[in-house]
Amino acid sequence: MKKFYISRRIVLILTLLATISLSAQTPLYIPANVKKAYDKGTRSYDGKPGQNYWINRSDYTIKAELITETRTVNGHAWITFYNNSPDSLNTFVFRLYQDVMKKGNPRDFTINPADLTDGIKIDTLIINNTGIDIYSKAYRVFRTGTNYVVANFPSKVPPKGYAKIEVKWNVVIPKESRIRMGAYDDKTFFVAYWYPQFGVYDDVDGWDRQEYTGITEFYNDFGNFDVEITVPGENVVWATGILQNASRLLDPTIFERYQLAHNSDTVIRIVTPEDLKNKKVTNGKEKNTWHFKAENVPDFSFGTSDKYLWDGSAVEVDFNTGRKAFLDACYEEGTKFQDEVALFARQSVEYLSHEWPGIPYPYPKMTVFNGEKRFGGGMETPMMCNNGTYTNRAGQIGVTIHEISHTYMPFYMGINERKYSWMDEGWATFLAFDLVRRTEPDADELPQFVAALSNALGNEYMIPVITPSYSTKTQGTGLLFYQQPSIAYLILRDFLGEDLFKQALHEYMNLWNGKHPIPYDFFFTFDRIAGEDLSWFWKPWFFETGFADLSIDGVTQDKNKNLTVMVKKVGSYPAPIDLKINYKDGSNETFHKPASIWKNGDKVFQFKINQTKDFNKIELISVLGPDSNKQNNIYIKK
């Protein structure tokens, strides 16, 4: 026993020394609040969760009714909050996200005055059998933006303890200013961010009190949801989780097709135009209560309509276990391209599960709800997305895979979107490129993204990507969240190679799913798997302002027609070289070098090409990497 104890001490000392060494070696700037997490051992410098890592959770039982005439949801919830932190907590933060519509509250854009409200109305709030009194002098109760805070509560929730919360509330669903959700007609709604949600207390910031103001999105712990939703009898409800009482709600013919679709490799029309016309979709009752259960998800949303068609099928997402996921789409008849969305969802989940990221889709289902029929765009929630309508097929494919990709980032990975939007939007954009290109070759988005970034980099509104997203409100915000990180990931994959890149991505996702990773967990994991310090790449692309610019600095050709092209790195961002040679016979060739040619700090690269033909022009072209100055990219042979 004594020998084991000594050996264990040696292992701990060596681990500590290795951690200190890694800490001392990283050249990346680490803010003080983040550094404390590493000091406390909740995170480690090799990218793995620390030995002291923890994450809280909240489980919800909710009974709600949608009153379509007034666009109001009346809700009653029972929440169990589990405190897995080492801290005793007597302050509690609740999220009232729809307070973004409250009169006088800060928001990132103008909304229609018809949608202004007095905020979410809290009728009852009980914490551990104590009713919350907003006028209490024993503790403080206050609302700030979209936060409802109970501070200095008399009883604490100890480490490994839990709190029981009961809350009754009602919320009005917006009709004109539909920010990610809303009322689309008198009976068609997508309802999200609608219930008082227990806030996140994490190892980096403690309570997350950043307000939701419209642009940046959400940050939630994981939990189980048991939700009953009452709606008018002719309405169908689609929601996060698995429907528990379909046989009692659906017309027998519809239920038979619903079951068939759950095991079908082809798309089944569950609800057809004839079914809607004959009013043979539900059980004919005046009201129905739809019951859903979802396990280990960070949020819950639902959509409902009395006029939507419904298509569905199943996809095998895990070849090792044979597990399948149910994929469905619901939409109004005649809406362009929507009759193909269930197929697009199939293609998306197959691609995500078996190619990129190549991790089995983690949920049992996914519904694509067609809320907005006048505009494009989309919004993800766990097992649900609320997508608009596009005027072209490629756009509809793109929004479908983009929103379904968010299943992995932020939901599976527990990412703080409000603070690190690029950690989810960048990946969803990256994951969509290849499938959109494969499905609609003429609709490849990459060239326009590279061009947009080429024009924007170097401008003062292009602040460092690592800047907390809630403070990033410039004209470059979209580029910083979507294009710049997605192109950086493509460049990273290019120089690491697909196999090593995927190995690092899998390591990161396997270590951090169901937790709350931050950028450094991603950076350090890739460093470890790559076996090298990648800060030469991380720093310019994520931590610094700057731009990418390559130039042709000289060309020589010897008597054997061996060609040497001197390519100079003018900008601060390392970018790959794509060189196009135009020959006098009318043909051309392209040659590629990954961005890693710059990792040693070189400013000039000698691009050597053996035994070329007579040429008349050499040019640098932007394929993966942006280039902010096109004027120095061409060499004309005289």
SULRA-V600782 format. One record per helix or strand of 2 or more residues. SS is the DSSP state (H for helix, E for strand). FROM is the first residue (numbers start at 0). LEN is the number of residues. If there is no record, write none. Layout:
SS/FROM/LEN ; SS/FROM/LEN
This chain:
H/1/24 ; H/31/8 ; E/56/11 ; E/71/11 ; E/91/4 ; H/96/5 ; H/112/3 ; E/120/7 ; E/129/2 ; E/139/5 ; E/146/5 ; E/161/11 ; E/181/2 ; E/188/3 ; E/196/2 ; E/200/2 ; E/205/2 ; E/221/11 ; E/235/4 ; E/241/2 ; H/245/4 ; H/251/10 ; E/267/4 ; H/272/5 ; E/286/11 ; E/301/4 ; E/307/11 ; E/322/10 ; H/337/17 ; E/364/6 ; E/377/4 ; E/383/4 ; H/392/13 ; H/406/6 ; H/421/18 ; H/440/3 ; H/445/11 ; H/468/3 ; H/476/20 ; H/497/15 ; H/518/12 ; H/534/9 ; E/549/8 ; E/562/7 ; E/576/7 ; E/587/6 ; H/594/4 ; E/603/6 ; E/614/6 ; H/629/3 ; E/633/3
